[in-house]
């Protein structure tokens, strides 16, 4: 059964106790067909693992593809996946991965080491312009190749020794290298499928459409109707197919929180993407068994376009940051377990204690604004706050708008765009202030800080600092954990002082989960291992 958003909206108004009747057709509860119904937030940008960057995309892609390793959902420790074993050299620079002999593509072709070589060459291809290419910079010569300074990919630190053996050489020891392999940036892709529809470094071709997409994960793509539904079904050729208990998953792109909440209460969803702000307290009191408020390794922040006045002036950027009362936002607006941001990197990396550098100080904010030539806000151009469609984003933007108007006398205006348009606006720097977030890909502070290196795809602010880049480069080459953390701390303090971003709060992972959904394990990265989940209305564990 495939439930479109249009169908969900119709059903919500017609629900009865046992069935939903739409135009005379009776629809059973989703669990009856062993299909997991998931509220997935905004429509996915694409199903190409080398050109996307969002959480919604990662959720879908992690059901379709599999990297060399996976993560234990409870501990986040790396576990065998497409590779059943590996060896690491004593200096931490050389890895030998052994691809499972039983691993296949969904069309029956064997998965080979060369598939990873091809995939990593593809994401690093300069013309593809992948926002996540920098994640592979730990590979020897990867950055030089991605920046076009090196033309021969054979000099990049990856090669297939034979069909089942992948050899990897790193620039520097990377303690989280194995954990990164379950991120979509590292997934293999099927060369014949890609090149049937275009070049290796071409975006937007039809290889990701249902009927064309060849994958290697526990599920395969059955249907994708943008803005309605994306359906995956169990992949019989997956090496661990016997352990997959779901028949499939239907992902519903519902970016209206009220609609998603009603869909869950109408038993049309088993798990939601998030919760309407005003409903958290009610669920906490009346339905705690379905409410989940969990720690989350993520930061909510605003990007500032430093190429546009007035944010080409760091004094102005700092003033706008100081004028936000984060305690008020988390206590009076969100009320879902979030924490006021005192830094950009949230708590979660055991080797990197959070710093306390972000403050609310109206007097200092006004003084900095006056120093920049805008006393009492006079002379400031109107400031537009861009956010993607969401009740929570709108509410937070309205709160920040009020604070800036009250404290700095700024003419702040709101601009709402759908997810794809919003991403395009950020990627092309066609904005002034933009709502943003970052959820850690691995539990390491560098994963947050590396986003704002010069010219990396996820920077999206126009900000560049040679000193910042040098600190991160030194941290990457530093084997001592304490010294590495100290270098990262210096980089974060510099980032917060230059202020191309304004941290607002640290996330909590809040969502609703039906009691019959089993096998779920919480973790600070919000990673859901779909192959572990199953539906059990009888109350089993």
N, C-alpha and C positions, 0 to 999 in steps of 0.2 A: 504493500500500500504506500502510495506516494502522496504526501499532504503538502500542497502548495501554500504559500502565505495567503493567497486569495481564498483558498479553501479553509484555512485556519480561521480567518476573519469571519467567514460565513458561519463556520461551525460554532464559534464562540457565542454567537447570538441565538443559536438553536439547540444548545446542549440540553439533554435530559439526563436522568439519573444513570441509565445504563448505556445509552447510545446517542450518537449525534445523527440527526436527520437533516440532510441537505438535498433539496429538490427531490424528495422521496427516496433517497439512497441512504441506507443505514451503514455507518462506519464504526467498526469495533475499535476499542482502545488500542493504541499503538503496540503495546506489549504482546497482544494476541498473535502477532506475526513474528515475534522475536526480532523486531526491528527497533533499534534505539533511535528515539526522536530527540534531536539536539537543537537548542536555540544557539545560533552561532554568531549573533551580532550582525555586523555589516556584511553585505555581499562581498565574497572574496574578489580580490583584484584580478587574480589569475590562478591557474593551477601549475604554473611553471615554477619549480622550486628555485630557479636561479634569478627570478626577476621580482619576487614578492618580498614583503618585509613585515607583515602583520600577524597578530595572534590568531585571527580568524583563519588566515591562510595556513598557518602552522598546524592548526588543529586538523584541518582536512588533509593536508599533505602527509602528516604523520600516520594517517590511516592508509594512505596509498603507497607510500615509499618507505624504504628502510635503509639506514646507513650501515656503516661497518659495525658500529655498536649501537645499543639502545641504552636507556637508563632504567634502572630499577625504580618503579614509580614511588616507592616509599622512601628510599635512601638516596636516590639520584646517582648511585654508584654505576659506572659503566658495566654493561653486561653484553655477552656475545649477541650478535644479530646477523647481518649478512656475512660477517666474518665470525667463524666459530672459535678462533684463537688468534693470538698475536704474540710477538716478542718485541722487547724494547731494549736498546743498547744501554750500557751503563751510563753513558754521557747524556742519555735522554734525547738524542738527536735522530736516531734511526729506528723506524718501526717496520716490522714485517707482518702484514695481515694475510691470513689464509681464508679465502672465500669458501663458504660451504659448498661442497659438491652437490648438495640437494637444492641450493638456491637457484630460482628460476625467475624469468620475467613472466608476466601474466599471459603472454602468448606462447609460453612453453620453451622459449630460447633459454639456454643456460646463462646465469649471471656470471660475469667474468671480471677479473681484475682490470682489464682494459676499459670496462664500462665506467669505472671510477676515474681512470686517467682522462677519458673523454669528457666526463662531467666536470671535472675540476679545470680542465682546459677551457671548457665552455664558459663557466662562471667567471673565469679570469680574463676572458677575451675582452679587450678594450672596447670594441664596438657594441657589445651587449650592454655595457653600462650598468652592471648589477650593483645595486645598493649594498649588497652583502659581500661583495668580492673581497673586501678587506679582512673578512673573517678567515680567509685562507692565507693571509700574509705571513703566517707562521711557517709556511712551506718555504724552503730555500728558493730564492729568486722569484717568488710569486708576485711580490709587489712590483718588481721591475718589469715583469711580463704584463701585468695588468695596466701599468702606466705607459706601456708602449716603448719602454727603454730597452727591452729585451725581446727579440722577435722569435727566437727558437724555443718552443715550449719544452723541448727535450732537456733544456737546462734547468727547468723547474723541478723541485724535489719530489717527483712522483713518477713511478714507472711500473709496468707489469713485468715481473720476472718470468712468469708463465701464466697460463690461463687462470690459475687459482691463487697466485701470490702477488700481492701488491706491496711494493717497497716505497717507503716514505722517508724523506730527509727534511729536517726542520732547520730554520735559520738559528733558532735558539731553543733551549729546553722550554717546553710549554706544558705546565703541570696539568692543565685541563684539556689537553688535546684529545684524549679518549672520550671525555664527556661531550665534547663538541660534535662528535660524529653522528649524534642523533638529531642534529639540527638540519633543516632542509637545505641550507647552503652546501652541505657536503653530500647530499643524496646522489646516487648514480642516476643517469638517464639513459634511455634506450636510443642509441645512435640512429638505427634505421628509421625509427618513428619520427625523430626530429628532422632528419635530412630528407624524408619523404615530403615534408611540408615546407622546407626552407633551409637556410644556411645554419651552421652551428651557432653563429652569433646574431641570429635574427629573432626579434621579439614578436609576440602577438600572432604567431602562426597557429594553424588548426591542430597541431599535434596534441594539445591539451584537451580537446573536445571528446565527449563520449563516443566510443567507437574507434578513436584514434590513439588515446592515451594508453601507453604500455607502462606498467608499473611493477614493483617487486615487493610491495608491502602486504599486510594481512587482508586488505580489501582492494577492490578494483572499481573504477568509475562506471556506474551504470547509467546515470542520467544527470544532466546539469542544465537547468533552465534558470538563467540568471535572474536574480531578484524573486525567484519562486522557491526552488528546491535544488539541492545537490545530493544525489544518492550514491552511496557506495555499497557494494555487496561483497560477501566473503569470497576471497580469492582461493579457488581450489588448488592452485599451483604454488601457493605460499609454502615455504619449507616447514613452517610450524602450523599448518592449517588445522591439524587435529586439535590444537589448543584453543582455537578461536570459537567462542560459543555463540556469538551474535550472528544472525543471518545477514545483517547489514546495518547501516546507519543512514538516517536521513538528516542532513544539515539544513536548518531553516534560517535564512538570512533575515532575522527580525531585528531591526535597529530601533524600533519603537518599544520602549520598556513596558508600557502599559499593555500593548498587544502581546508581548512575550509572557508577561505575568498572567494575563487572562488565559493564554494558551496552556500554560502549565496547570493552572487551577482547573481547566477543562479537560485535563488528562491527555492533551495533544502533544505534550513534551515530557520527556523524562528528566531533562536537565536544562537549566537556563544558562545564558551567557552571563547575566548579572541580575540585579534586583532594582526595581524603582526605589528611589531614595526614601520616599514616604512610606514604603511598605516594610522596611527592615524592622522597625520597632514592633509592628503588628505580628510579623512572623516570629520574632524573638519571643513574644508573649504567648501566641496562640498555636504556632506550628513549629516548635523548635526542632522537631525530628526531621524536617525537610530543609531547614535553614543551615547554610554553611558560611561561616565567617572565619577565614583562615589567613594566616600570615602569607604574604606574597612579596616576592623579590622584584618590586616594580616601583617606578616613580612617575608621578603625574606632574607635568611641567608645561611652561609656555616657551616656545621658540621665538626669538626676536630676529627679524631680518636686519642684520647689521649693515647691509648695503643701502638701506633706505633711511633717510632722516625721519624721526629724530634719533633712531636707534643706531646710527653710525657713531654716536657719542657714548662711550662707556659710562659716563656720569649719569646720563639719562637712563640707561639700562639699569644701573644700580638703584636709582631712585624709584623706578617702577617696581623693582623687586622688594625694596624696603617698605613699600606702601601696601603690601598684601598681608592681611592678618590671617595666617594659616590656622591658628587655633580656632578662630571663629568658623572657618570653612569646615574643618573636620568635626567640630563639636555641634554646630548649629545647622549645617547644611547636609553633610554626608551621613554622619551618625552610624557608620557601618564598620567600625573597628579600624579605620584609617588613622595614620599618624601624621602630624604636621611635619613637613620636610625641613630638616635642619641642614641638609646637604643635598647633593644630587644622588649619590650612591646610597641605596637604602640598607638597613641592617640585613645580614644574611650571609656575608662572606666571613667565615670564622677567622680568617687571617687579616681582616681589614675592618677595624672598629669604625663605626660611623663618626663623622666629625660634626661639630656644631658651629656652622658658619653662616647660616641663613637666618635672618632676623626680621622682625617687624618694628620699624622705627620711623614714625611719621616725621618727626622733627629733622632727622638726618636726611630723609628722602627729600624734603622740601629744600633743605640747604644744598644738596647736590644738584637739584633741578635749577636752583638759582645760580649756582656756580657754572652750570652749563649754558646759562643765558636765557633761562625760562622762569623768572621769578613768579611764583604763584600760578605757574602754568601758562603765563602769557607768552604768546608766540608759538606755542606748540601746535603742530598740525593735528587734525583729527586722527585718532588711532583706531584702527579696525582690528577686532579680535575675531579670528577665523576659528571655527570649530565644525566638526562633522556632526551629522544628524544624530542627536541623542538627548534625551531629557536631562541626564546628569551633566553632560558637557554644557548644555545651554544654561542650566542653573548655576553651575560654577562660573561660567563666563559672565552671567548677569551679576553675580556677587563680586567678581573682580572688577567689572565695569563700574559698579557702585563705589567700590573702595578707591579706584583711581580717580573717579570724578570727585569724591568727597575729600580725599587727602591731597590730591595733586591738581585738582580743577582741570582735569583732562576731558576733552570731548571724545569719550570712548564709545565706539559703535560695534555692533555685533554683526557677523556675517556667517551664515550657515550654508554648508555645501554637503552634497552626498559624498560618500567615502572615496570614490574614484576621483572625483573632481578635486576634493580636498587634498588627496595625495599628490595629484598633478600640480596643484598650487604650491605645495611645499617643495616639491622636487625642482620646480622652475623658479623658486623664490618670488612667486607672485602673491605675496602676503606681507603684512606688517607684523602682526603678532599671531601665532598659531598654537592652538591647543595640541599638546603632544603627550606621549607616554613612552616609557621604555620598560619592558619586562625582560629580566635577565635571561639570556640563552643558556648560560652556565652560572653557577654560584661563585662568581669571581668579579671583583670590582672593576677589573680592566674591561670587562664586557660593556660596562656603562661608559667608561671614560674614552674608549677608543672610537666611539661614535663621532667625537668632535675633533678628530685629527683633520688636518687640512685635506680637503678634496675627497674625503671618503663619502660614500653614497648616502649614509644616514646622518650626515652633518646637517644639511638643509638650513643653515643659518647664514652662510656667507662668511662666517668667522674663521680666522686662521691665525695661529700663533706658533712660530718656529720654536719658541721655548717650550710650549706645551707638547709639541710633537717630539722634541728631544727628550723630555722627561719620560714619555711613554716608551720611546725607543730604548732608553736606558733601563727602564723597568722590565721590558721584555727580555733584555739580555742579562738581568740580574738573577743569579741562582739563589741567593740568600733571601728567605721569605720576609724577614723584618726589613731588610734594605729595600726590597722590592715594594713592600707596603708603604715605606716612607716616600719613595719616589712617586708612587701613585697618589699619595696624600698631597704632595706638593702640586701635582698636576690638577687635582680636584680643586684645591684652594685657588689656583690660578684661574681655572674655569669659572669658579663662582665669583671671583673678583672682576674678571672681564665681563661676565654676565651676558653671554649670548643666549643663555637660557635662564628661566626663572622657575626653580623648583617650587611646587605647591604642596603636595602631600605624598606620603608613601602609601601605596595601595594595601588594601586587604582583598583577598580573593573571596568575593561574596556571590553566591548563586543558590538556586534551589535544586534539590536532587530528590527524585521520587524514591520512596523506601524500597521499591522492588528492584532498583538498580544496584547491583552488587559488583564487588571486585574493585571498587574505586579506592585509590590511595592518595591522600593529600600530600603535597610537597610545596616548597616555597616558590618553585618555578611555574606552578600551575600546569604542569605537564600531565596530560591524560594519556595513559597507555591503553588504547582502545581494545587491543587484543585480550586484555585482562577482564573486560567488563562483560556482564551478562544480566539478563532479566529473570527475576525469580519472585513471582507474586505470592509464593507459598511461605516466604519469610526465611529462606535459607541464607547462609552467610556467604 
